[in-house]
Amino acid sequence: MLRVTVSNSYGEPVTLKIEGKLAGKRVSELDRAWQAMAPSLSSKGLVVDLRGVTFADAEGRRALANIHSKTGAEFLADTPLTKYYADEALKGI
């Protein structure tokens, strides 16, 4: 299961919180969510919260890298696994 939540508070960066498995067909859910909110980002910036991600396959990691390359998003990670996913996204795998 994958859950994607968008938080958009006045004066704060937009936060895209991802929870669960970012793999297979579920990756399209993330794509839809961030592309729907991308026009509203303007200069606010984007924070992608990976702290609830339990697994990301190659397609999921590519989606994170794509988000970073298009938005310069900051990633929040708290475990070795989520830090690995964030590092891979920053490298643009």
C-alpha positions as CSV (number, residue, x, y, z in Angstrom):
1,M,0.0,0.0,0.0
2,L,1.1,3.5,-0.8
3,R,-0.1,6.7,0.8
4,V,0.8,10.2,-0.6
5,T,-0.2,13.3,1.4
6,V,0.3,16.9,0.4
7,S,0.5,19.6,3.0
8,N,0.5,23.2,1.8
9,S,0.7,25.7,4.7
10,Y,0.9,29.5,4.1
11,G,4.5,30.7,4.0
12,E,6.0,27.2,4.3
13,P,7.4,24.8,1.6
14,V,4.9,22.3,0.3
15,T,5.4,18.9,1.9
16,L,4.9,15.7,0.0
17,K,4.7,12.9,2.5
18,I,5.2,9.3,1.1
19,E,4.3,6.3,3.2
20,G,4.5,2.6,2.4
21,K,5.9,0.8,-0.6
22,L,6.9,2.9,-3.6
23,A,7.0,0.2,-6.2
24,G,5.4,-1.0,-9.4
25,K,2.0,0.4,-10.2
26,R,2.0,2.5,-7.0
27,V,4.7,4.8,-8.5
28,S,2.0,6.3,-10.8
29,E,0.1,7.5,-7.7
30,L,3.1,9.5,-6.6
31,D,3.6,10.9,-10.2
32,R,-0.1,12.0,-10.3
33,A,0.1,13.6,-6.8
34,W,3.3,15.6,-7.4
35,Q,2.4,16.7,-10.9
36,A,-1.0,17.9,-9.7
37,M,0.6,20.1,-7.1
38,A,3.7,21.2,-9.1
39,P,2.1,24.3,-10.6
40,S,1.3,25.6,-7.2
41,L,4.9,25.3,-6.0
42,S,6.2,28.6,-7.4
43,S,8.9,29.9,-5.1
44,K,7.7,28.0,-2.0
45,G,9.8,25.0,-2.6
46,L,9.1,21.3,-2.0
47,V,10.0,19.0,0.9
48,V,9.6,15.2,0.2
49,D,9.2,13.3,3.4
50,L,10.5,9.8,3.0
51,R,10.4,8.8,6.6
52,G,7.4,6.5,6.1
53,V,8.7,4.7,3.0
54,T,9.3,1.0,3.7
55,F,10.5,0.0,0.2
56,A,11.2,1.7,-3.2
57,D,12.0,-0.3,-6.3
58,A,14.1,1.1,-9.2
59,E,11.0,2.8,-10.8
60,G,10.2,4.4,-7.4
61,R,13.7,5.7,-7.0
62,R,13.7,7.1,-10.5
63,A,10.4,8.9,-9.7
64,L,12.1,10.5,-6.7
65,A,15.1,11.5,-8.8
66,N,12.8,13.0,-11.3
67,I,11.0,15.1,-8.7
68,H,14.3,16.3,-7.4
69,S,15.6,17.2,-10.9
70,K,12.5,19.2,-11.7
71,T,11.9,20.9,-8.3
72,G,15.2,20.8,-6.4
73,A,13.2,19.2,-3.6
74,E,14.6,18.7,-0.1
75,F,14.3,15.1,1.2
76,L,13.5,14.1,4.8
77,A,14.9,10.7,5.8
78,D,15.5,9.1,9.2
79,T,16.7,5.5,8.6
80,P,19.6,4.1,6.6
81,L,17.1,2.9,4.0
82,T,15.3,6.2,3.5
83,K,18.6,8.0,3.6
84,Y,19.8,5.7,0.8
85,Y,16.7,6.6,-1.3
86,A,17.2,10.3,-0.7
87,D,20.9,10.0,-1.7
88,E,20.0,8.1,-4.9
89,A,17.4,10.8,-5.8
90,L,19.9,13.6,-5.2
91,K,22.4,11.8,-7.4
92,G,19.8,11.5,-10.1
93,I,20.1,7.8,-10.6
